Amino acid sequence: MDDLENLTEPPMNAPSQLDQLKQFTTVVADTGDFASLRQFAPRDATTNPSLIFKAAQMPEYQFLVEKAITDNRSSAPSQRLGRIMDDLLILFGVEILKIVPGRVSTETDANMSFDTAALVAKGRRFIELYKAHNIPKERILIKIASTWEGIRAAEILQRDGINCNLTLLFSLPQAVACAEAGAKLISPFVGRIMDWYKARDKREFGPAEDPGVLSVREIYSYYKKFGYATEVMGASFRNVGEIQELAGCDLLTISPNLLAELQKNTSPLARKLSPELACQSKIEKIQINEARFRWLLNENAMATEKTAEGVRLFNADAGKLAQAIAAKLD
């Protein structure tokens, strides 16, 4: 009887869903915590002001904060805080790149989201700061919000050979504009899209009908059908069901708690997205210029509200980090 029971149990060496996912999707860790990066062995990592603010409060990362402050004590008082902030982002990125074999995404200032020239200057500065640490630009993605001005900045940076990750993306028109600008990668926010519809409709959504999942599927299908090289990286997940439904997407950036769930689960994981299936989509081409972009975004209440909210929240967390650093300068 024991032998028969054992036949129904998964083999001891059954691959985890995380390992299965890595077979057809590049797994990216959405964290500034180095221990999590070592545990889950992602190829790439992403950060944002909220994650860096959280990590900078942790005792084990105070050495990075202190180094950024020490290295900039001789800076002009009017520039000191800004330089410390920039250096801290790069120091986190440098440490992350000692762990992951691929790329790290470093985010531009949220309060520059509507200033193309400022975003271009900040992207170039980040690359120079990484260069001072002997990090080649090929290992860096400059994160920029998917505003019209942000997309134009990415277009300029991409022509310079600086790869960009267009973040805070909530709609197909934003994705189309990013692809036509030649962005290396986009990060559509699955969970935040679902949050909006959940609040509006006062209901829960199963993974297969999740509005965020459906949005990423639509974008993925559009890119593959019309031959865009821009990579699609689903982001901002609320549960593993969303991740499972997007298995096969180019990349998925996942928080440590959800990576842990995937690592513990040995159930078979089916591939849901592929270029072959995407090319069968009936989706139609969209013509995008500035007027059309702004109109389509205006007509999408969710994308309009979530983009604006995301910029505000990232700026607020950057402000909290600046206040914490300023307190150490007194």
ZIRAFEN-V119291 format. One record per run of one state. SS is the DSSP state (2 for helix, 1 for strand, 0 for the rest). FROM is the first residue (numbers start at 1). TO is the last residue. If there is no record, write none. Layout:
# ZIRAFEN-V119291
ss=SS from=FROM to=TO
ss=SS from=FROM to=TO
This chain:
# ZIRAFEN-V119291
ss=0 from=1 to=1
ss=2 from=2 to=7
ss=0 from=8 to=16
ss=2 from=17 to=21
ss=0 from=22 to=25
ss=1 from=26 to=30
ss=0 from=31 to=33
ss=2 from=34 to=40
ss=0 from=41 to=43
ss=1 from=44 to=46
ss=0 from=47 to=48
ss=2 from=49 to=56
ss=0 from=57 to=58
ss=2 from=59 to=71
ss=0 from=72 to=76
ss=2 from=77 to=97
ss=0 from=98 to=103
ss=1 from=104 to=107
ss=0 from=108 to=109
ss=2 from=110 to=112
ss=0 from=113 to=115
ss=2 from=116 to=132
ss=0 from=133 to=136
ss=2 from=137 to=139
ss=1 from=140 to=145
ss=0 from=146 to=147
ss=2 from=148 to=159
ss=0 from=160 to=163
ss=1 from=164 to=169
ss=0 from=170 to=171
ss=2 from=172 to=180
ss=0 from=181 to=184
ss=1 from=185 to=189
ss=2 from=190 to=201
ss=0 from=202 to=206
ss=2 from=207 to=209
ss=0 from=210 to=210
ss=2 from=211 to=225
ss=0 from=226 to=230
ss=1 from=231 to=235
ss=0 from=236 to=239
ss=2 from=240 to=245
ss=0 from=246 to=250
ss=1 from=251 to=254
ss=0 from=255 to=255
ss=2 from=256 to=264
ss=0 from=265 to=274
ss=2 from=275 to=278
ss=0 from=279 to=289
ss=2 from=290 to=299
ss=0 from=300 to=300
ss=2 from=301 to=329
ss=0 from=330 to=330
